[in-house]
Amino acid sequence: MTAAVYLVLGLSLLLAVVLPTALARFALSAPMVLVGLGMLVGLSPLADDLRIDPVAQRSIVEHFTELTVLVALMGVGLALDRPLSLRDRGSWQRWSPTWRLLLVAMPLTIGAVAVLGWWGLGLAPASALLLGAALSPTDPVLASDVQVEGPRVATGDGLGKDEEIDEHDEVRFALTSEAGLNDGLAFPFVHAALLAAAMGSVGGWGLRWVGWDLVGRIVLGVAVGFCVGRVLATAAFRAPRKSLRLAERGEPLLVIAALFTAYGMGELVHGYGFLAVFACAMTVRSADPTHGYHGAMHGVVERLERILTLLVLLVIGMAMTRGLFRSLDWRGVLVAVALVFVIRPVAGYVALEVRRRTRHEVGGMTRSEGLVTAFFGVRGIGSIYYLAYAAGRETFSDERWLWSTVTFTIALSVLVHGVAVTPMMAWLERRREPLADSVA
């Protein structure tokens, strides 16, 4: 390792400790600050010995971002206090905003970006589809300011702490649960782009894609995650011997074992590992849900996620000032602006507004809550992973342009959503107050 690498690692650890408290009183998000600091480091002599090229170092980029997203997905699954029971219709209704964002907003976003890239900007069909798929998931890593904060747990056993969680806040719940699921659900469309690059016309691979990539692998991923979660939850909370119950011993590293086991098993049976991790986390969370052990596990994941995220953001900022944007042109800027300001907000609003459930119904939202939810489609590290994953398996003629466009979109999203989060959430709270008074 060079001295600059050690310096970046040290900065990441230091900022992971300092930033959350330092920025609490300002309308700045940690991702904004980290990207800016990375850009400054990239312009300084400290970065002269660093080579940052996502094409040449694609494998490193893929695996590091993969780990970051996996940790974030486990944290998101443990943070949700709203259980999902396959046999309880009411629980499905409470997740109504999530299903709408996943089944309507996400395909609309993929289609709109792909059509813009192919028909409007002249990209190859496979590249346009990959661009839409990579930019479709909202990010569980960078959207923490508009997500739930952590599991609500008991404090009597000393293992956890009470968290300020708005379990009934539909906006935070919708954005958190959407981010947990759509990282896995983007995979079928990435595979569609790979098939289009390898085989061309959809007629040669369409049926196989629907049956296996779109349905089969999703089912396998969720099933593996559920099974792994059940086994580990039983061991943690209900083992025959009390000495074997990790929850009683307060050993939080079970969460790391759960993460790697679920992901490894999911990938081994060719399911989607991202979905397996999220399903595993949700299953573990549903076991003895008020136990302080959930808070302890979430704390471990949260700290690891923070370190990994800050390091990725620093490197992104450095890459931006060390040549990553050389291939960026007006087309890439157009895609980013269209996605952040038009495509995602419109797709999200359509998904939540059509046959909208009122605030007094289970899983319902007010129109203002729907507007805020639709707008905060934060793009981030998952998009980098999907691009690295696809580019490592097929050749895309527009690869460097795709890298610059995806990275610019993430930077724009970090800036716009980071600036907007404080005033928009404050506006939403002001809109909610008259509603709460009328209900009271």
Disulfide bonds with the S-S distance in Angstrom:
none
